[in-house]
């Protein structure tokens, strides 16, 4: 069964605009053990929300997992491809104010860079 995730990135290091330009990329640089576990659990076809940290602090676009090689537990190789920019970015303040996210690791574990989402959370962020 497909899972949805939110991937956090620092826009100054790799922005959604960079992903739009590149079309695909390897998602790496994850060091938190829980985030790594989530990254290793990904499957091709999983839907992704790209969230930019820093000044923006907003969900800004969609992507999907293309391939996953979890054989190196410290550096799983997850290739993602760009989806689309969100019609309206969803700010962290909006996310925190929404009851759908009350128990979400996105809110409870702010430093977590790879966060599982429920289908309802994904749909809200993706504007579907």
C-alpha positions as CSV (number, residue, x, y, z in Angstrom):
1,X,0.0,0.0,0.0
2,X,1.3,3.4,-1.0
3,X,2.3,5.8,1.7
4,X,2.5,9.6,1.6
5,X,5.5,11.6,3.0
6,X,6.6,15.2,3.5
7,X,10.2,15.9,2.8
8,X,11.8,19.0,4.3
9,X,14.6,20.9,2.5
10,X,16.4,24.1,3.2
11,X,15.6,26.2,0.1
12,X,19.1,27.7,0.1
13,X,20.6,24.2,-0.2
14,X,18.1,22.6,-2.6
15,X,14.7,24.2,-3.3
16,X,11.6,23.0,-5.1
17,X,12.6,25.2,-8.0
18,X,15.9,23.2,-8.2
19,X,13.8,20.0,-8.3
20,X,11.6,21.5,-11.1
21,X,14.8,22.3,-13.0
22,X,16.4,18.9,-12.4
23,X,13.2,16.9,-12.8
24,X,14.7,14.1,-10.7
25,X,17.2,13.9,-7.8
26,X,18.5,11.6,-5.1
27,X,17.1,12.6,-1.7
28,X,20.1,12.5,0.6
29,X,21.7,14.3,3.5
30,X,19.2,12.8,6.0
31,X,20.9,12.0,9.4
32,X,18.1,11.7,12.0
33,X,17.5,8.0,12.8
34,X,13.7,8.3,12.6
35,X,13.8,10.3,9.3
36,X,16.2,7.6,7.9
37,X,13.8,4.9,9.0
38,X,11.0,6.7,7.1
39,X,13.2,7.2,4.0
40,X,14.1,3.5,4.0
41,X,10.4,2.6,4.2
42,X,9.6,4.5,1.0
43,X,8.4,2.6,-2.1
44,X,8.3,3.6,-5.7
45,X,5.1,5.5,-6.4
46,X,4.8,7.0,-2.9
47,X,3.4,10.5,-3.0
48,X,5.6,13.3,-1.6
49,X,5.0,16.9,-0.4
50,X,8.1,19.1,-0.6
51,X,8.4,21.5,2.3
52,X,10.9,24.4,2.4
53,X,12.3,25.3,5.8
54,X,14.2,28.5,6.5
55,X,12.4,31.8,5.7
56,X,9.6,30.1,3.8
57,X,8.4,27.4,6.3
58,X,5.8,26.1,3.8
59,X,4.7,23.1,1.8
60,X,5.4,24.2,-1.8
61,X,5.2,21.3,-4.2
62,X,4.6,17.7,-4.9
63,X,6.9,14.9,-6.0
64,X,6.9,11.1,-6.1
65,X,9.4,8.3,-5.2
66,X,10.8,6.7,-8.4
67,X,13.2,4.2,-6.9
68,X,14.4,3.2,-3.5
69,X,17.5,1.3,-2.5
70,X,17.6,0.9,1.3
71,X,20.6,-1.5,1.3
72,X,22.9,1.1,3.0
73,X,21.0,1.9,6.3
74,X,23.0,5.1,6.8
75,X,22.4,6.5,3.3
76,X,19.3,5.0,1.6
77,X,19.2,5.9,-2.1
78,X,15.8,7.4,-2.8
79,X,15.3,8.9,-6.3
80,X,12.4,11.3,-6.5
81,X,10.8,13.1,-9.5
82,X,9.1,16.5,-9.5
83,X,5.3,16.7,-9.5
84,X,3.9,20.2,-9.5
85,X,4.1,23.4,-7.5
86,X,1.2,23.9,-5.1
87,X,-1.3,26.5,-6.2
88,X,-0.9,28.1,-2.8
89,X,2.0,27.2,-0.4
90,X,0.7,25.9,2.9
91,X,2.6,27.6,5.8
92,X,3.7,25.9,9.0
93,X,1.3,28.2,10.9
94,X,-1.6,26.9,8.8
95,X,-0.5,23.3,9.3
96,X,-0.2,23.7,13.1
97,X,-3.7,25.3,13.2
98,X,-5.3,22.4,11.4
99,X,-6.7,19.6,13.6
100,X,-5.7,17.0,11.0
101,X,-2.1,17.6,12.1
102,X,-2.6,17.5,15.9
103,X,-0.8,14.2,16.3
104,X,1.5,14.5,13.3
105,X,5.3,14.1,13.7
106,X,5.5,17.2,11.5
107,X,4.1,19.2,14.5
108,X,5.4,17.1,17.4
109,X,8.9,16.5,16.1
110,X,9.8,19.7,14.4
111,X,13.4,18.6,13.4
112,X,12.2,15.5,11.6
113,X,13.1,15.9,7.9
114,X,11.1,12.9,6.5
115,X,7.6,12.7,7.9
116,X,4.8,10.2,7.1
117,X,1.5,11.8,6.1
118,X,-2.0,10.3,6.2
119,X,-3.9,10.4,2.9
120,X,-6.1,13.2,4.3
121,X,-3.1,15.3,5.3
122,X,-1.5,14.8,1.8
123,X,-4.8,15.9,0.1
124,X,-5.0,19.0,2.2
125,X,-1.4,20.0,1.6
126,X,-1.6,19.1,-2.1
127,X,-4.8,21.2,-2.5
128,X,-6.7,18.2,-3.8
